[in-house]
């Protein structure tokens, strides 16, 4: 993996109505394990598992002032 390539990240959320009650960001393997565990713990609540956009390359960001 090159220094400028960020690994894929996923966001897992457990929802109670329109309110997320758990929010977890991790690499895909860990995110799917977390989703499975939360599905057992919070049976019946919706759980989303979505990819996150890649982080920007630090070299392309404007300098801080």
C-alpha positions as CSV (number, residue, x, y, z in Angstrom):
1,X,0.0,0.0,0.0
2,X,1.4,3.4,-1.0
3,X,1.6,6.2,1.5
4,X,-1.1,8.2,-0.3
5,X,-3.7,5.4,-0.5
6,X,-6.1,5.2,2.5
7,X,-7.7,1.9,3.3
8,X,-11.5,1.6,2.8
9,X,-13.6,2.5,5.8
10,X,-17.2,1.7,6.6
11,X,-19.7,3.3,9.0
12,X,-22.0,1.1,11.0
13,X,-25.0,2.6,12.8
14,X,-27.7,1.1,15.0
15,X,-30.9,3.1,14.7
16,X,-33.7,3.7,17.2
17,X,-36.3,5.5,15.0
18,X,-34.4,8.4,13.4
19,X,-31.7,8.5,16.1
20,X,-28.5,6.6,15.8
21,X,-27.7,5.0,19.2
22,X,-24.4,3.4,18.1
23,X,-21.9,4.7,15.6
24,X,-18.8,2.8,14.6
25,X,-16.2,3.4,11.8
26,X,-13.7,0.7,10.9
27,X,-12.1,-1.3,8.1
28,X,-14.6,-3.5,6.3
29,X,-13.8,-6.7,8.1
30,X,-14.2,-5.2,11.5
31,X,-17.3,-3.2,10.4
32,X,-19.1,-6.4,9.3
33,X,-18.1,-8.2,12.6
34,X,-19.5,-5.2,14.5
35,X,-22.7,-5.2,12.4
36,X,-23.2,-8.9,13.2
37,X,-22.6,-8.4,16.9
38,X,-25.0,-5.4,17.1
39,X,-27.6,-7.3,15.2
40,X,-27.6,-10.0,17.9
41,X,-27.6,-7.4,20.7
42,X,-30.2,-5.1,19.3
43,X,-32.5,-7.6,17.4
44,X,-35.3,-5.8,15.6
45,X,-33.5,-2.4,15.3
46,X,-32.3,-1.3,11.9
47,X,-28.5,-1.4,11.3
48,X,-26.8,0.3,8.4
49,X,-23.3,-0.5,7.1
50,X,-22.2,2.1,4.5
51,X,-18.8,2.9,2.8
52,X,-17.3,6.2,3.7
53,X,-15.7,8.5,1.1
54,X,-11.9,8.4,1.0
55,X,-10.0,10.8,3.2
56,X,-8.5,13.7,1.2
57,X,-4.8,13.5,0.3
58,X,-3.0,15.7,2.9
59,X,-0.7,17.0,0.2
60,X,-3.7,18.5,-1.7
61,X,-5.2,20.3,1.2
62,X,-4.7,24.1,1.6
63,X,-2.2,25.1,4.3
64,X,-3.6,26.1,7.7
65,X,-3.4,29.8,8.6
